[in-house]
Amino acid sequence: MDQASLSPKDREAAFRLFILLGGLFIAALVSCNLIFRKFFSWELFDGFSFEQSVGILPYPITFLITDLISEIYGAKRANQVVFAGLFASLFVLLIIYLGNAAPATSWSPVTDDQYSHVFGQTAMAVGASMTAYLIAQFIDIRVFHFWKRLTKGKMLWVRNNFSTLTSQFIDTFTVILLLCLGGEIEWALFWTLVFNGFLFKALVALFDTPLFYLTSWAVRKRFKLEVGQEISLF
């Protein structure tokens, strides 16, 4: 795709936006791993209850942000954010494990058992989440740019939804499969959790399309980008 030529002032503003999007991406991803052990139930309509981990709530935001970064800055920058998110997640998990190994004092408001109950995460669960994360995010970026090239930078809704829906299904299927193989989840729940997880992510993907359009339009107007143009930060 064509690279836009920006003034030094606009390039600095574009860099600040990139940092902001990257920070939000990392925050959403890390929070997924911190809260995933709690499950909730939501009745979508009479006779059908949606049951899934609360970790799924911020997760679709990560795909919206990688789509935005892909659209504005290109695939290379989106891949860099994905790797940064992986590093940040592993670092936070390391700190959690160190905190778990440190014995609580007699006056600590949070006991060892309480800390382990809330933050205790098995290696299989973390490994499954990170494996699915990497596979899904890289597929999302590749599919997004495939449709971007095919449509010559037009039809935002096609690359936004097709890339997200494809990657979200792969992500949901992969993580539930690995957790079942590792004995963390019963096989009887496999298809229910896959369906519920993908349904939620698909609904969010459809609802975030207007936000994707609005943000892309605002950024293109701010930096005077032509259809299909991307910002080169360096």
Phi and psi in degrees as GROMACS dihedral restraints (atoms count N, CA, C in turn):
[ dihedral_restraints ]
;  ai    aj    ak    al  type     phi  dphi    fc
    3     4     5     6     1   -65.4    20    10
    4     5     6     7     1   143.6    20    10
    6     7     8     9     1   -99.9    20    10
    7     8     9    10     1   131.1    20    10
    9    10    11    12     1   -77.1    20    10
   10    11    12    13     1   145.3    20    10
   12    13    14    15     1   -97.3    20    10
   13    14    15    16     1   114.9    20    10
   15    16    17    18     1  -113.0    20    10
   16    17    18    19     1   154.1    20    10
   18    19    20    21     1   -72.1    20    10
   19    20    21    22     1   160.3    20    10
   21    22    23    24     1   -54.0    20    10
   22    23    24    25     1   -39.3    20    10
   24    25    26    27     1   -66.2    20    10
   25    26    27    28     1   -44.3    20    10
   27    28    29    30     1   -68.0    20    10
   28    29    30    31     1   -35.2    20    10
   30    31    32    33     1   -64.9    20    10
   31    32    33    34     1   -38.7    20    10
   33    34    35    36     1   -65.1    20    10
   34    35    36    37     1   -41.3    20    10
   36    37    38    39     1   -64.9    20    10
   37    38    39    40     1   -39.7    20    10
   39    40    41    42     1   -65.7    20    10
   40    41    42    43     1   -36.5    20    10
   42    43    44    45     1   -66.7    20    10
   43    44    45    46     1   -41.1    20    10
   45    46    47    48     1   -63.0    20    10
   46    47    48    49     1   -39.1    20    10
   48    49    50    51     1   -64.7    20    10
   49    50    51    52     1   -40.7    20    10
   51    52    53    54     1   -60.8    20    10
   52    53    54    55     1   -44.2    20    10
   54    55    56    57     1   -62.6    20    10
   55    56    57    58     1   -40.9    20    10
   57    58    59    60     1   -62.7    20    10
   58    59    60    61     1   -47.0    20    10
   60    61    62    63     1   -64.0    20    10
   61    62    63    64     1   -42.0    20    10
   63    64    65    66     1   -63.6    20    10
   64    65    66    67     1   -39.8    20    10
   66    67    68    69     1   -65.0    20    10
   67    68    69    70     1   -41.3    20    10
   69    70    71    72     1   -65.7    20    10
   70    71    72    73     1   -39.5    20    10
   72    73    74    75     1   -59.4    20    10
   73    74    75    76     1   -48.6    20    10
   75    76    77    78     1   -64.9    20    10
   76    77    78    79     1   -41.4    20    10
   78    79    80    81     1   -61.1    20    10
   79    80    81    82     1   -43.9    20    10
   81    82    83    84     1   -65.1    20    10
   82    83    84    85     1   -41.9    20    10
   84    85    86    87     1   -67.2    20    10
   85    86    87    88     1   -45.2    20    10
   87    88    89    90     1   -64.3    20    10
   88    89    90    91     1   -40.6    20    10
   90    91    92    93     1   -63.0    20    10
   91    92    93    94     1   -32.8    20    10
   93    94    95    96     1   -57.2    20    10
   94    95    96    97     1   -45.7    20    10
   96    97    98    99     1   -73.2    20    10
   97    98    99   100     1   -21.9    20    10
   99   100   101   102     1   -82.1    20    10
  100   101   102   103     1   -29.5    20    10
  102   103   104   105     1  -114.5    20    10
  103   104   105   106     1     5.5    20    10
  105   106   107   108     1   -68.5    20    10
  106   107   108   109     1   -14.6    20    10
  108   109   110   111     1   -78.1    20    10
  109   110   111   112     1   -12.5    20    10
  111   112   113   114     1   -92.6    20    10
  112   113   114   115     1   134.1    20    10
  114   115   116   117     1  -113.0    20    10
  115   116   117   118     1   148.8    20    10
  117   118   119   120     1  -131.4    20    10
  118   119   120   121     1   163.8    20    10
  120   121   122   123     1  -124.8    20    10
  121   122   123   124     1   134.8    20    10
  123   124   125   126     1  -137.7    20    10
  124   125   126   127     1   119.2    20    10
  126   127   128   129     1   -83.6    20    10
  127   128   129   130     1   104.9    20    10
  129   130   131   132     1   -69.4    20    10
  130   131   132   133     1   -42.9    20    10
  132   133   134   135     1  -155.1    20    10
  133   134   135   136     1   170.7    20    10
  135   136   137   138     1   -58.6    20    10
  136   137   138   139     1   122.1    20    10
  138   139   140   141     1    94.9    20    10
  139   140   141   142     1    -6.8    20    10
  141   142   143   144     1  -131.5    20    10
  142   143   144   145     1   115.6    20    10
  144   145   146   147     1  -106.9    20    10
  145   146   147   148     1   131.8    20    10
  147   148   149   150     1   -91.3    20    10
  148   149   150   151     1   120.5    20    10
  150   151   152   153     1  -121.5    20    10
  151   152   153   154     1   124.4    20    10
  153   154   155   156     1  -162.2    20    10
  154   155   156   157     1   165.5    20    10
  156   157   158   159     1   -69.8    20    10
  157   158   159   160     1   145.7    20    10
  159   160   161   162     1   -68.8    20    10
  160   161   162   163     1   -14.5    20    10
  162   163   164   165     1   -63.7    20    10
  163   164   165   166     1   -16.6    20    10
  165   166   167   168     1   -77.5    20    10
  166   167   168   169     1   -17.4    20    10
  168   169   170   171     1   -63.1    20    10
  169   170   171   172     1   -49.4    20    10
  171   172   173   174     1   -85.7    20    10
  172   173   174   175     1   -11.4    20    10
  174   175   176   177     1   -62.4    20    10
  175   176   177   178     1   -43.1    20    10
  177   178   179   180     1   -59.1    20    10
  178   179   180   181     1   -24.0    20    10
  180   181   182   183     1   -61.8    20    10
  181   182   183   184     1   -34.0    20    10
  183   184   185   186     1   -63.6    20    10
  184   185   186   187     1   -36.2    20    10
  186   187   188   189     1   -74.8    20    10
  187   188   189   190     1   -34.3    20    10
  189   190   191   192     1   -62.3    20    10
  190   191   192   193     1   -42.0    20    10
  192   193   194   195     1   -70.2    20    10
  193   194   195   196     1   -41.7    20    10
  195   196   197   198     1   -64.6    20    10
  196   197   198   199     1   -33.3    20    10
  198   199   200   201     1   -66.1    20    10
  199   200   201   202     1   -41.4    20    10
  201   202   203   204     1   -64.9    20    10
  202   203   204   205     1   -43.5    20    10
  204   205   206   207     1   -66.4    20    10
  205   206   207   208     1   -39.7    20    10
  207   208   209   210     1   -61.3    20    10
  208   209   210   211     1   -42.3    20    10
  210   211   212   213     1   -67.6    20    10
  211   212   213   214     1   -41.5    20    10
  213   214   215   216     1   -90.8    20    10
  214   215   216   217     1   -40.9    20    10
  216   217   218   219     1  -113.3    20    10
  217   218   219   220     1   -12.9    20    10
  219   220   221   222     1   101.2    20    10
  220   221   222   223     1   169.2    20    10
  222   223   224   225     1   -64.5    20    10
  223   224   225   226     1   -37.8    20    10
  225   226   227   228     1   -60.3    20    10
  226   227   228   229     1   -45.6    20    10
  228   229   230   231     1   -68.3    20    10
  229   230   231   232     1   -36.1    20    10
  231   232   233   234     1   -63.7    20    10
  232   233   234   235     1   -42.2    20    10
  234   235   236   237     1   -63.3    20    10
  235   236   237   238     1   -37.3    20    10
  237   238   239   240     1   -63.8    20    10
  238   239   240   241     1   -39.7    20    10
  240   241   242   243     1   -66.7    20    10
  241   242   243   244     1   -37.5    20    10
  243   244   245   246     1   -61.4    20    10
  244   245   246   247     1   -45.4    20    10
  246   247   248   249     1   -65.4    20    10
  247   248   249   250     1   -38.7    20    10
  249   250   251   252     1   -62.8    20    10
  250   251   252   253     1   -39.4    20    10
  252   253   254   255     1   -64.7    20    10
  253   254   255   256     1   -39.2    20    10
  255   256   257   258     1   -63.2    20    10
  256   257   258   259     1   -46.7    20    10
  258   259   260   261     1   -61.6    20    10
  259   260   261   262     1   -44.7    20    10
  261   262   263   264     1   -62.2    20    10
  262   263   264   265     1   -41.1    20    10
  264   265   266   267     1   -64.6    20    10
  265   266   267   268     1   -45.5    20    10
  267   268   269   270     1   -65.8    20    10
  268   269   270   271     1   -36.5    20    10
  270   271   272   273     1   -65.5    20    10
  271   272   273   274     1   -44.8    20    10
  273   274   275   276     1   -63.2    20    10
  274   275   276   277     1   -40.9    20    10
  276   277   278   279     1   -64.5    20    10
  277   278   279   280     1   -36.6    20    10
  279   280   281   282     1   -62.6    20    10
  280   281   282   283     1   -44.1    20    10
  282   283   284   285     1   -62.3    20    10
  283   284   285   286     1   -39.0    20    10
  285   286   287   288     1   -62.6    20    10
  286   287   288   289     1   -43.9    20    10
  288   289   290   291     1   -65.5    20    10
  289   290   291   292     1   -37.7    20    10
  291   292   293   294     1   -64.8    20    10
  292   293   294   295     1   -40.7    20    10
  294   295   296   297     1   -63.9    20    10
  295   296   297   298     1   -34.6    20    10
  297   298   299   300     1   -69.5    20    10
  298   299   300   301     1   -32.9    20    10
  300   301   302   303     1   -76.2    20    10
  301   302   303   304     1   -23.0    20    10
  303   304   305   306     1   -79.2    20    10
  304   305   306   307     1   120.9    20    10
  306   307   308   309     1   -67.8    20    10
  307   308   309   310     1   138.7    20    10
  309   310   311   312     1   -75.6    20    10
  310   311   312   313     1   147.2    20    10
  312   313   314   315     1   -74.5    20    10
  313   314   315   316     1   167.7    20    10
  315   316   317   318     1   -66.5    20    10
  316   317   318   319     1   -24.9    20    10
  318   319   320   321     1  -101.9    20    10
  319   320   321   322     1     5.7    20    10
  321   322   323   324     1   -63.2    20    10
  322   323   324   325     1   130.2    20    10
  324   325   326   327     1   -60.8    20    10
  325   326   327   328     1   -25.7    20    10
  327   328   329   330     1  -116.0    20    10
  328   329   330   331     1   122.2    20    10
  330   331   332   333     1   -82.2    20    10
  331   332   333   334     1   169.5    20    10
  333   334   335   336     1   -59.8    20    10
  334   335   336   337     1   -43.5    20    10
  336   337   338   339     1   -64.7    20    10
  337   338   339   340     1   -40.8    20    10
  339   340   341   342     1   -65.7    20    10
  340   341   342   343     1   -42.6    20    10
  342   343   344   345     1   -62.1    20    10
  343   344   345   346     1   -46.3    20    10
  345   346   347   348     1   -65.9    20    10
  346   347   348   349     1   -35.2    20    10
  348   349   350   351     1   -67.5    20    10
  349   350   351   352     1   -38.2    20    10
  351   352   353   354     1   -83.1    20    10
  352   353   354   355     1   -46.8    20    10
  354   355   356   357     1  -103.6    20    10
  355   356   357   358     1    -6.7    20    10
  357   358   359   360     1   -64.9    20    10
  358   359   360   361     1   121.6    20    10
  360   361   362   363     1  -132.8    20    10
  361   362   363   364     1   127.9    20    10
  363   364   365   366     1   -73.2    20    10
  364   365   366   367     1   155.9    20    10
  366   367   368   369     1   -61.3    20    10
  367   368   369   370     1   -36.2    20    10
  369   370   371   372     1   -64.1    20    10
  370   371   372   373     1   -43.8    20    10
  372   373   374   375     1   -63.9    20    10
  373   374   375   376     1   -44.2    20    10
  375   376   377   378     1   -66.6    20    10
  376   377   378   379     1   -44.2    20    10
  378   379   380   381     1   -61.7    20    10
  379   380   381   382     1   -41.7    20    10
  381   382   383   384     1   -64.0    20    10
  382   383   384   385     1   -43.0    20    10
  384   385   386   387     1   -64.0    20    10
  385   386   387   388     1   -45.1    20    10
  387   388   389   390     1   -69.2    20    10
  388   389   390   391     1   -37.8    20    10
  390   391   392   393     1   -64.0    20    10
  391   392   393   394     1   -48.4    20    10
  393   394   395   396     1   -63.1    20    10
  394   395   396   397     1   -38.7    20    10
  396   397   398   399     1   -58.8    20    10
  397   398   399   400     1   -50.2    20    10
  399   400   401   402     1   -63.1    20    10
  400   401   402   403     1   -48.4    20    10
  402   403   404   405     1   -59.5    20    10
  403   404   405   406     1   -48.6    20    10
  405   406   407   408     1   -66.9    20    10
  406   407   408   409     1   -42.7    20    10
  408   409   410   411     1   -66.7    20    10
  409   410   411   412     1   -43.1    20    10
  411   412   413   414     1   -68.2    20    10
  412   413   414   415     1   -35.3    20    10
  414   415   416   417     1   -66.5    20    10
  415   416   417   418     1   -41.2    20    10
  417   418   419   420     1   -57.4    20    10
  418   419   420   421     1   -46.2    20    10
  420   421   422   423     1   -65.8    20    10
  421   422   423   424     1   -43.0    20    10
  423   424   425   426     1   -66.2    20    10
  424   425   426   427     1   -45.1    20    10
  426   427   428   429     1   -65.7    20    10
  427   428   429   430     1   -39.2    20    10
  429   430   431   432     1   -57.8    20    10
  430   431   432   433     1   -47.9    20    10
  432   433   434   435     1   -75.7    20    10
  433   434   435   436     1   -25.0    20    10
  435   436   437   438     1   -61.6    20    10
  436   437   438   439     1   -48.0    20    10
  438   439   440   441     1   -71.8    20    10
  439   440   441   442     1   -30.0    20    10
  441   442   443   444     1   -66.0    20    10
  442   443   444   445     1   -41.8    20    10
  444   445   446   447     1   -68.5    20    10
  445   446   447   448     1   -40.7    20    10
  447   448   449   450     1   -65.6    20    10
  448   449   450   451     1   -37.3    20    10
  450   451   452   453     1   -95.1    20    10
  451   452   453   454     1     4.5    20    10
  453   454   455   456     1    55.9    20    10
  454   455   456   457     1    42.8    20    10
  456   457   458   459     1    81.8    20    10
  457   458   459   460     1     0.6    20    10
  459   460   461   462     1  -100.5    20    10
  460   461   462   463     1   178.8    20    10
  462   463   464   465     1    54.5    20    10
  463   464   465   466     1    66.2    20    10
  465   466   467   468     1   -56.6    20    10
  466   467   468   469     1   -38.4    20    10
  468   469   470   471     1   -63.6    20    10
  469   470   471   472     1   -29.5    20    10
  471   472   473   474     1   -65.8    20    10
  472   473   474   475     1   -54.8    20    10
  474   475   476   477     1   -70.9    20    10
  475   476   477   478     1   -32.6    20    10
  477   478   479   480     1   -64.2    20    10
  478   479   480   481     1   -49.7    20    10
  480   481   482   483     1   -79.7    20    10
  481   482   483   484     1   -42.5    20    10
  483   484   485   486     1   -64.0    20    10
  484   485   486   487     1   -41.8    20    10
  486   487   488   489     1   -68.9    20    10
  487   488   489   490     1   -42.7    20    10
  489   490   491   492     1   -68.6    20    10
  490   491   492   493     1   -45.8    20    10
  492   493   494   495     1   -63.9    20    10
  493   494   495   496     1   -40.1    20    10
  495   496   497   498     1   -63.9    20    10
  496   497   498   499     1   -50.7    20    10
  498   499   500   501     1   -69.0    20    10
  499   500   501   502     1   -34.8    20    10
  501   502   503   504     1   -66.7    20    10
  502   503   504   505     1   -38.7    20    10
  504   505   506   507     1   -65.6    20    10
  505   506   507   508     1   -44.4    20    10
  507   508   509   510     1   -62.1    20    10
  508   509   510   511     1   -41.5    20    10
  510   511   512   513     1   -62.0    20    10
  511   512   513   514     1   -49.9    20    10
  513   514   515   516     1   -62.2    20    10
  514   515   516   517     1   -46.9    20    10
  516   517   518   519     1   -61.8    20    10
  517   518   519   520     1   -44.2    20    10
  519   520   521   522     1   -65.7    20    10
  520   521   522   523     1   -48.0    20    10
  522   523   524   525     1   -67.9    20    10
  523   524   525   526     1   -39.6    20    10
  525   526   527   528     1   -68.6    20    10
  526   527   528   529     1   -38.5    20    10
  528   529   530   531     1   -61.5    20    10
  529   530   531   532     1   -46.8    20    10
  531   532   533   534     1   -65.8    20    10
  532   533   534   535     1   -37.1    20    10
  534   535   536   537     1   -68.8    20    10
  535   536   537   538     1   -36.4    20    10
  537   538   539   540     1   -68.6    20    10
  538   539   540   541     1   -42.4    20    10
  540   541   542   543     1   -62.7    20    10
  541   542   543   544     1   -33.2    20    10
  543   544   545   546     1   -86.2    20    10
  544   545   546   547     1    -0.4    20    10
  546   547   548   549     1    82.4    20    10
  547   548   549   550     1     8.3    20    10
  549   550   551   552     1   -77.7    20    10
  550   551   552   553     1   -29.8    20    10
  552   553   554   555     1  -130.3    20    10
  553   554   555   556     1   142.4    20    10
  555   556   557   558     1   -70.3    20    10
  556   557   558   559     1   142.3    20    10
  558   559   560   561     1   -61.8    20    10
  559   560   561   562     1   -25.9    20    10
  561   562   563   564     1   -63.9    20    10
  562   563   564   565     1   -22.3    20    10
  564   565   566   567     1   -94.5    20    10
  565   566   567   568     1    -1.5    20    10
  567   568   569   570     1   -55.1    20    10
  568   569   570   571     1   -62.3    20    10
  570   571   572   573     1   -68.8    20    10
  571   572   573   574     1   -31.1    20    10
  573   574   575   576     1   -63.3    20    10
  574   575   576   577     1   -45.9    20    10
  576   577   578   579     1   -69.8    20    10
  577   578   579   580     1   -36.9    20    10
  579   580   581   582     1   -63.5    20    10
  580   581   582   583     1   -47.5    20    10
  582   583   584   585     1   -63.8    20    10
  583   584   585   586     1   -47.7    20    10
  585   586   587   588     1   -62.2    20    10
  586   587   588   589     1   -44.0    20    10
  588   589   590   591     1   -63.4    20    10
  589   590   591   592     1   -46.1    20    10
  591   592   593   594     1   -68.7    20    10
  592   593   594   595     1   -38.4    20    10
  594   595   596   597     1   -59.7    20    10
  595   596   597   598     1   -46.3    20    10
  597   598   599   600     1   -62.0    20    10
  598   599   600   601     1   -47.1    20    10
  600   601   602   603     1   -65.2    20    10
  601   602   603   604     1   -36.4    20    10
  603   604   605   606     1   -66.5    20    10
  604   605   606   607     1   -41.7    20    10
  606   607   608   609     1   -63.4    20    10
  607   608   609   610     1   -42.8    20    10
  609   610   611   612     1   -64.3    20    10
  610   611   612   613     1   -40.9    20    10
  612   613   614   615     1   -60.2    20    10
  613   614   615   616     1   -39.3    20    10
  615   616   617   618     1   -69.6    20    10
  616   617   618   619     1   -39.3    20    10
  618   619   620   621     1   -73.7    20    10
  619   620   621   622     1   -26.1    20    10
  621   622   623   624     1   -85.6    20    10
  622   623   624   625     1    -3.4    20    10
  624   625   626   627     1   -59.2    20    10
  625   626   627   628     1   -45.4    20    10
  627   628   629   630     1   -59.9    20    10
  628   629   630   631     1   -37.1    20    10
  630   631   632   633     1   -66.0    20    10
  631   632   633   634     1   -39.0    20    10
  633   634   635   636     1   -63.4    20    10
  634   635   636   637     1   -44.4    20    10
  636   637   638   639     1   -61.1    20    10
  637   638   639   640     1   -48.1    20    10
  639   640   641   642     1   -63.5    20    10
  640   641   642   643     1   -45.9    20    10
  642   643   644   645     1   -66.1    20    10
  643   644   645   646     1   -44.5    20    10
  645   646   647   648     1   -61.2    20    10
  646   647   648   649     1   -43.3    20    10
  648   649   650   651     1   -62.8    20    10
  649   650   651   652     1   -43.8    20    10
  651   652   653   654     1   -64.4    20    10
  652   653   654   655     1   -42.0    20    10
  654   655   656   657     1   -67.6    20    10
  655   656   657   658     1   -42.8    20    10
  657   658   659   660     1   -63.8    20    10
  658   659   660   661     1   -38.0    20    10
  660   661   662   663     1   -68.8    20    10
  661   662   663   664     1   -40.5    20    10
  663   664   665   666     1   -63.8    20    10
  664   665   666   667     1   -41.1    20    10
  666   667   668   669     1  -104.4    20    10
  667   668   669   670     1     8.9    20    10
  669   670   671   672     1    54.9    20    10
  670   671   672   673     1    51.8    20    10
  672   673   674   675     1   -90.5    20    10
  673   674   675   676     1   139.4    20    10
  675   676   677   678     1   -79.9    20    10
  676   677   678   679     1   167.1    20    10
  678   679   680   681     1   -59.4    20    10
  679   680   681   682     1   124.9    20    10
  681   682   683   684     1    88.9    20    10
  682   683   684   685     1   -11.3    20    10
  684   685   686   687     1   -73.9    20    10
  685   686   687   688     1   148.3    20    10
  687   688   689   690     1  -125.6    20    10
  688   689   690   691     1   157.0    20    10
  690   691   692   693     1   -92.6    20    10
  691   692   693   694     1   127.3    20    10
  693   694   695   696     1   -96.6    20    10
  694   695   696   697     1   119.2    20    10
  696   697   698   699     1   -79.5    20    10
  697   698   699   700     1   -23.5    20    10
